[in-house]
Amino acid sequence: MLLEKSLLFAARIVKLYKYLTAEKDEVVISKQIIRSATSIGANANEAVFGISKADFIAKLHISLKEAAETEYWIKLLYLSDYITEKEKESLICDCLEIKKILISTINTAKENI
């Protein structure tokens, strides 16, 4: 579930990046959000092949940090009038869902050490 949701979220952000750069001529925040949002799933995928439980947890922590950063960029895009409140809320909702899954997975992995 985490891998699929993070991939779909990353695809949404890629589309947002295309929109922001083509329609709004915004490049600075766009580069930041695409880097952090696509890193969520990349690190989660890497965690699956971690060499140890500690490595698995560490990679998921990186994903969680990237999700928190992505949430910041979404809010900044809204406050800078690049996206609407409805767009912000939709993106934040998806991001928070991923963060909840990550936190739950991390906590479960820590309990099973």
Backbone as CSV, one residue per row, in Angstrom:
resi,resn,N_x,N_y,N_z,CA_x,CA_y,CA_z,C_x,C_y,C_z
1,MET,0.820,-1.186,0.000,0.000,0.000,0.000,0.871,1.260,0.000
2,LEU,1.912,1.301,0.833,2.800,2.457,0.910,3.481,2.718,-0.428
3,LEU,3.990,1.667,-1.041,4.720,1.846,-2.292,3.810,2.370,-3.397
4,GLU,2.602,1.837,-3.475,1.663,2.285,-4.496,1.233,3.734,-4.250
5,LYS,0.896,4.049,-3.016,0.442,5.415,-2.691,1.554,6.434,-2.915
6,SER,2.762,6.083,-2.549,3.868,7.025,-2.738,4.186,7.215,-4.219
7,LEU,4.026,6.167,-5.014,4.249,6.284,-6.461,3.179,7.174,-7.096
8,LEU,1.923,6.955,-6.737,0.841,7.776,-7.275,0.977,9.233,-6.835
9,PHE,1.407,9.450,-5.597,1.621,10.810,-5.112,2.748,11.477,-5.903
10,ALA,3.821,10.752,-6.133,4.943,11.289,-6.908,4.489,11.666,-8.322
11,ALA,3.637,10.835,-8.918,3.122,11.139,-10.255,2.296,12.426,-10.236
12,ARG,1.513,12.625,-9.185,0.753,13.884,-9.047,1.695,15.080,-8.965
13,ILE,2.770,14.926,-8.237,3.727,16.015,-8.077,4.464,16.283,-9.391
14,VAL,4.753,15.249,-10.159,5.381,15.449,-11.476,4.452,16.280,-12.361
15,LYS,3.168,15.965,-12.320,2.195,16.752,-13.089,2.126,18.187,-12.578
16,LEU,2.176,18.344,-11.259,2.189,19.684,-10.679,3.428,20.445,-11.138
17,TYR,4.558,19.780,-11.144,5.814,20.385,-11.597,5.678,20.877,-13.036
18,LYS,5.127,20.035,-13.891,4.934,20.424,-15.287,4.046,21.669,-15.390
19,TYR,2.974,21.680,-14.623,2.049,22.815,-14.615,2.745,24.083,-14.117
20,LEU,3.439,23.973,-13.000,4.080,25.143,-12.405,5.150,25.739,-13.316
21,THR,5.921,24.887,-13.948,6.987,25.402,-14.800,6.450,25.936,-16.129
22,ALA,5.446,25.286,-16.688,4.914,25.704,-17.986,3.923,26.859,-17.881
23,GLU,3.029,26.770,-16.918,1.941,27.754,-16.823,2.244,28.928,-15.888
24,LYS,2.973,28.674,-14.838,3.219,29.709,-13.827,4.648,30.243,-13.857
25,ASP,5.488,29.662,-14.707,6.885,30.074,-14.832,7.603,30.041,-13.477
26,GLU,7.291,29.034,-12.677,7.879,28.872,-11.345,8.867,27.719,-11.406
27,VAL,10.123,27.973,-11.046,11.124,26.910,-11.137,11.791,26.568,-9.810
28,VAL,11.877,27.505,-8.893,12.634,27.277,-7.664,11.911,26.290,-6.743
29,ILE,10.686,26.606,-6.358,9.933,25.727,-5.458,9.599,24.416,-6.170
30,SER,9.335,24.499,-7.460,9.013,23.299,-8.246,10.107,22.248,-8.152
31,LYS,11.351,22.695,-8.253,12.470,21.754,-8.163,12.575,21.150,-6.777
32,GLN,12.278,21.947,-5.759,12.341,21.452,-4.388,11.271,20.391,-4.134
33,ILE,10.036,20.691,-4.563,8.937,19.764,-4.266,9.060,18.476,-5.070
34,ILE,9.530,18.559,-6.295,9.658,17.317,-7.077,10.753,16.431,-6.486
35,ARG,11.812,17.061,-5.971,12.893,16.281,-5.360,12.406,15.584,-4.102
36,SER,11.742,16.324,-3.225,11.322,15.724,-1.957,10.192,14.716,-2.151
37,ALA,9.223,15.041,-2.985,8.061,14.154,-3.161,8.431,12.836,-3.839
38,THR,9.318,12.887,-4.822,9.706,11.644,-5.490,10.646,10.812,-4.623
39,SER,11.303,11.465,-3.683,12.203,10.764,-2.767,11.450,9.908,-1.751
40,ILE,10.205,10.262,-1.466,9.407,9.495,-0.498,9.325,8.037,-0.944
41,GLY,8.821,7.823,-2.134,8.664,6.469,-2.655,9.975,5.786,-2.972
42,ALA,10.944,6.562,-3.448,12.248,5.979,-3.775,12.886,5.373,-2.532
43,ASN,12.829,6.099,-1.424,13.413,5.567,-0.183,12.590,4.431,0.394
44,ALA,11.278,4.498,0.251,10.430,3.394,0.716,10.728,2.126,-0.076
45,ASN,10.912,2.277,-1.384,11.267,1.115,-2.208,12.629,0.566,-1.815
46,GLU,13.558,1.452,-1.546,14.884,1.018,-1.131,14.824,0.299,0.219
47,ALA,13.936,0.744,1.097,13.802,0.131,2.420,13.433,-1.343,2.318
48,VAL,12.616,-1.673,1.339,12.182,-3.063,1.151,13.385,-3.985,0.981
49,PHE,14.443,-3.455,0.403,15.635,-4.265,0.157,16.774,-3.917,1.113
50,GLY,16.412,-3.358,2.267,17.413,-3.017,3.273,18.185,-4.242,3.722
51,ILE,19.411,-4.000,4.142,20.260,-5.127,4.534,20.012,-5.579,5.969
52,SER,19.237,-4.792,6.697,18.908,-5.159,8.080,17.618,-4.443,8.471
53,LYS,17.091,-4.810,9.613,15.895,-4.135,10.135,16.205,-2.664,10.400
54,ALA,17.405,-2.397,10.930,17.806,-1.016,11.203,17.889,-0.209,9.908
55,ASP,18.384,-0.822,8.852,18.464,-0.153,7.550,17.061,0.124,7.013
56,PHE,16.178,-0.840,7.158,14.771,-0.687,6.754,14.144,0.515,7.459
57,ILE,14.321,0.585,8.769,13.748,1.670,9.562,14.376,3.015,9.175
58,ALA,15.676,3.017,8.971,16.374,4.256,8.600,15.862,4.806,7.275
59,LYS,15.669,3.937,6.295,15.161,4.378,4.989,13.737,4.918,5.110
60,LEU,12.932,4.281,5.941,11.568,4.774,6.131,11.566,6.118,6.857
61,HIS,12.518,6.324,7.746,12.649,7.625,8.411,13.006,8.710,7.389
62,ILE,13.849,8.370,6.444,14.184,9.325,5.385,12.926,9.651,4.576
63,SER,12.138,8.632,4.257,10.873,8.857,3.543,9.961,9.784,4.336
64,LEU,9.893,9.578,5.638,9.048,10.412,6.488,9.537,11.863,6.496
65,LYS,10.847,12.058,6.568,11.403,13.406,6.528,11.097,14.076,5.190
66,GLU,11.191,13.322,4.114,10.896,13.871,2.787,9.413,14.225,2.656
67,ALA,8.554,13.425,3.273,7.117,13.725,3.265,6.834,15.014,4.022
68,ALA,7.502,15.201,5.152,7.338,16.433,5.926,7.824,17.637,5.116
69,GLU,8.933,17.480,4.427,9.440,18.564,3.582,8.470,18.862,2.441
70,THR,7.931,17.832,1.838,6.971,18.012,0.745,5.744,18.778,1.228
71,GLU,5.283,18.453,2.416,4.144,19.155,2.994,4.453,20.650,3.128
72,TYR,5.651,20.979,3.528,6.077,22.374,3.640,6.001,23.073,2.280
73,TRP,6.528,22.427,1.234,6.537,23.043,-0.101,5.114,23.232,-0.621
74,ILE,4.236,22.291,-0.329,2.834,22.431,-0.744,2.226,23.673,-0.092
75,LYS,2.450,23.825,1.192,1.918,24.990,1.907,2.501,26.290,1.358
76,LEU,3.783,26.272,1.043,4.419,27.464,0.493,3.860,27.804,-0.892
77,LEU,3.624,26.790,-1.700,3.016,27.034,-3.017,1.651,27.688,-2.874
78,TYR,0.894,27.235,-1.903,-0.420,27.830,-1.656,-0.288,29.279,-1.169
79,LEU,0.558,29.491,-0.179,0.728,30.837,0.378,1.320,31.818,-0.636
80,SER,1.999,31.290,-1.645,2.581,32.121,-2.698,1.653,32.254,-3.902
81,ASP,0.428,31.747,-3.755,-0.606,31.852,-4.797,-0.301,31.081,-6.086
82,TYR,0.441,29.995,-5.961,0.695,29.148,-7.132,-0.338,28.040,-7.289
83,ILE,-0.939,27.624,-6.162,-1.995,26.617,-6.208,-3.180,27.113,-5.382
84,THR,-4.338,26.547,-5.681,-5.554,26.946,-4.964,-5.633,26.227,-3.613
85,GLU,-6.536,26.690,-2.777,-6.737,26.035,-1.484,-7.213,24.599,-1.674
86,LYS,-8.081,24.389,-2.653,-8.573,23.035,-2.928,-7.431,22.113,-3.348
87,GLU,-6.555,22.604,-4.202,-5.392,21.811,-4.628,-4.480,21.527,-3.448
88,LYS,-4.246,22.544,-2.627,-3.403,22.372,-1.437,-3.981,21.296,-0.526
89,GLU,-5.280,21.396,-0.230,-5.913,20.440,0.680,-5.837,19.015,0.147
90,SER,-6.034,18.858,-1.145,-5.971,17.526,-1.753,-4.562,16.942,-1.652
91,LEU,-3.564,17.753,-1.957,-2.176,17.287,-1.891,-1.757,17.003,-0.443
92,ILE,-2.148,17.882,0.471,-1.820,17.681,1.889,-2.474,16.408,2.410
93,CYS,-3.705,16.165,2.013,-4.425,14.958,2.440,-3.660,13.702,2.022
94,ASP,-3.224,13.666,0.761,-2.449,12.520,0.276,-1.129,12.386,1.029
95,CYS,-0.472,13.501,1.243,0.814,13.503,1.935,0.656,13.015,3.378
96,LEU,-0.383,13.488,4.056,-0.625,13.061,5.439,-0.946,11.573,5.524
97,GLU,-1.675,11.066,4.542,-1.981,9.631,4.521,-0.693,8.816,4.409
98,ILE,0.204,9.260,3.559,1.492,8.577,3.409,2.294,8.677,4.703
99,LYS,2.299,9.844,5.334,3.019,10.008,6.597,2.476,9.069,7.670
100,LYS,1.160,8.924,7.745,0.554,8.018,8.729,0.979,6.575,8.482
101,ILE,0.992,6.169,7.229,1.423,4.802,6.894,2.884,4.614,7.276
102,LEU,3.706,5.599,6.969,5.130,5.511,7.315,5.327,5.407,8.814
103,ILE,4.648,6.247,9.569,4.780,6.225,11.036,4.343,4.876,11.596
104,SER,3.231,4.371,11.109,2.737,3.074,11.561,3.725,1.957,11.225
105,THR,4.263,1.987,10.028,5.215,0.959,9.602,6.498,1.025,10.419
106,ILE,6.991,2.244,10.641,8.188,2.421,11.452,7.974,1.912,12.874
107,ASN,6.844,2.280,13.472,6.545,1.836,14.844,6.429,0.323,14.937
108,THR,5.772,-0.290,13.966,5.641,-1.746,13.955,7.007,-2.415,13.812
109,ALA,7.830,-1.862,12.911,9.184,-2.432,12.716,10.013,-2.305,13.988
110,LYS,9.890,-1.187,14.685,10.647,-0.996,15.933,10.186,-1.961,17.021
111,GLU,8.901,-2.236,17.058,8.373,-3.180,18.056,8.869,-4.597,17.810
112,ASN,9.170,-4.905,16.568,9.577,-6.271,16.192,11.086,-6.454,16.134
113,ILE,11.818,-5.533,16.743,13.290,-5.684,16.744,13.704,-6.661,17.817
